[in-house]
Amino acid sequence: MTKVTGVDAAYDIVMDAVVTQVLPPSHKISENILNEKFGISRTAARNLIERLSAHQFLVSVSPRITQVAPLTLLDIRQNFKLRKILLPEVISLAGSKIDHQKIDELDAIIQSLLPIQDDQSALKLLKTNREMNLAFCTPAGYPLMANWVRQLEDTAMRIYWLFIKTKQDFPFSKEQQGILLDVIKADEPQKIQSVVHNMINQTEERVLNAILNNKQFHNQDLLV
């Protein structure tokens, strides 16, 4: 096993494991566990635990026990609510500053991964979608808001993973994505806000329906 010493590389490895529930909600986390399971050096693991705790992907349940943060219906509803408040405004502010060539390249990757074939392609799809959403928001020029969006998008990957594992599909369609790209390229702020809000709203409805109609999710932590 290759030793991982960089915190950024370790962050990506552990977040992938949290998203795909290799490290499921409420799973115990420690420097030893990260070292043995992923080859993350103890120094990097210590810094990583602090970083993930600050971002609320890990939670301390006692002075000696840290766990993967739970994922509940309340968490999902709060994530969608915050994204409906933040993303329409930030993306409309970015407007003409958005790199449309990069967006088209990311969209091509997303479409090439559909329909979803396996867990590896599903994870790549989620990460590419997150990268696209950050590419929509970062040009707005507000670093603090970009950090909030990044944290919300990391949590959204955990949420979308539940939908993918349940439905073997992505929670929004190619047609919806195309409408969003068209209004962003037209750089009409009010239309951008409306389309982004509606897209998130429709996605929330699909995700919640998938969860509420599946018996395996009738517990505190939503495990797949």
N, C-alpha and C positions, 0 to 999 in steps of 0.2 A: 504494500500500500504506500503510495506517494505521500510524503509528509506535506501538510498544508500549513504554511506559516503566515500568509497574508490574511488580514482580517476581511478584506473585501472578497477574496476568493472563498474564504470560509463562510462568509455571510451568504453568498450565492448557493453554496452546497447545502447549508442547513435550511435556508428558505425553501429550496427545492424539496427537501425532505419534509418540511412542515406542510407545504402546499399539497404534496401527493400523499400525505399521511403515512409516509415511512416513519416519520415522527408524529404520531397522532396527537390530537388534543389531550392534555393532561398527562402526557408522557414525561417522565422525569428526565431532567437535563443536568449534566454536570461536566466539568472539565474532563474527567476520566471517560465518561460516555462519549463525548465528542472526539476525544483522542482515539479511543478504541474502535468506534464505529466508522469514523470518517478520516482518521489520520490527521486531525487538526492538532497542531502543537498546543501545549497547555497555555502558553502566553496568548496565542491567538484565540484560544477557546475562552479564556478569562475575559478578554476584551470583547469578544463576540457576545458572550452572555450579557454583559453590561449593555451593549448596543441593542440587542434584541429585546431586552427588558425595557429599555427606554422607549422603544418603538411599540411595546406592548404585545410582542409576539411570544415573549416568555413572561411568566409571572412567578413571583416568589410566594410560596404558601407557608413558609416558615424560614427562620434564619438559615437552615441547612438544605432546604428543598426548593428547587426551581423546576417549573414544569412548562411545557408548551401551553400557550394560552388557550382556553376553551373557545369553541366556535358554536354559538347558539343562535337561535332565531333572532334574539334581541341584537346580537352582534351584526347579523346580516342586515336587519332593518336599519340599524344605525349607520352602517357603511353606505347603503344605498341613499339614505337621507342626506348624508354629508356630501356624497358625490353629486347628488342633484342640486345641492346648494352651490358647490364649488366649481365643478367642471364646466357647466355652461358659461359662467362668467369668465373663467380663466381662458378657455378656448376662444371665446369671442374677442378677448383682449389680444390674444396672440395674432389672430387674423392673418394679415398679409405677410407677417414675419415667418409663418410656418414654411418649412422646407417641403414643398409638395413632391419633389423627386424622391426624397427619403420616405415620405408617406406612401407613395405609390409602390416603392420597393417593398416596404413592410407589408402592405396590403397583398401584394403578389405572393409573399411567403405565406401569409395567413390562408389565402385561397388554395395554395398548393398543399396545405396540410388538411384540407377538408375533402371528403368526410374523414373523421378521425379514425385512425387505424389501430393505435395502441397508446399505452401510457406515455411513451417517450415523445411521440408526435403531439399528444395532448398537452404535455408540459411545454414543448417548444411553441405551440400555438398560444398558450397563455402568456408566455414570456414575450412573444412577439407582439401580442395585443397590448400588453403593458407598455412595451417600448413605444408603440404607436401613440398611445394616450399621453405618454410623457413628451413625445415629439410634438403633440398638439399643444401642450401646456407650457413647456419650458420657454419658448420664445416670447411669452408674455412679459418676461423680464422681472418676475417677482420670485426670487429664490426661496423665500419662506413658503409661499403657496406651492411652489414646485415640490418642496419637501413633503408638504401635507398630501399632495396628490400622489406622490410616490408611495407613501405609507398606506393610503387608501387603496391604491392599485395592488399593492402586495397582498392586502387583505382580500381584495376582490378575486385574486387568483385562488385563494383558499375556497372562496364561495363558489366560483365557477367550476372548480374541480368537482364539487358535489354534483352539479348539474351534468357535467360531462360523464361522470361515472354512472349516473342514473339513466341518462338519455342517450349516451353515445353521440352527442351533438353539442354544438356551441349555442349559447343562449341568445344570440341574435344572428340574423340572416345576412347573406351577401347583399341582398337588396337594401336592407337597413344601412349597412356599411357604405354602400354606394351613395345613398341619399346624403349621408353625413359628409362624405368626401366632397360631393358636389357643392353643398352649401358652404363648406369651409373654403373651397377654391373660389367661390363667388365673393367671399369676404363681406357677407351681410350679417353684422353682429346680432341683430334681433332674430333672424332666421336660425343662425348658429345656436343661439341660446335655446330656442324652441325645439329644434331637432335633437340637440344633445339631451335636453331634459326628457323629451318623449322617449328617446331611445333607452335611457337609463330606467325610466319608469316601466317600459314594456319588458325590459330585461329582468327587473325586480319581480314583476308579476310572474314571469315564466319560471324563475328560480324558486320563488316561494311555493308556487303550485307544485313543482317537481318534488320539493321537500315535504310539503304537507300531505301529499298524496302517496308518499312512500313510507311504509310501516317501519322500515329499518331506521328511519330518522326520528322515531318517537322516543327520544331520550335526550338527556342534557347535552352531551357532546354529539355533534353530527358526524358520525363515522361512516366511511364507505368501505 
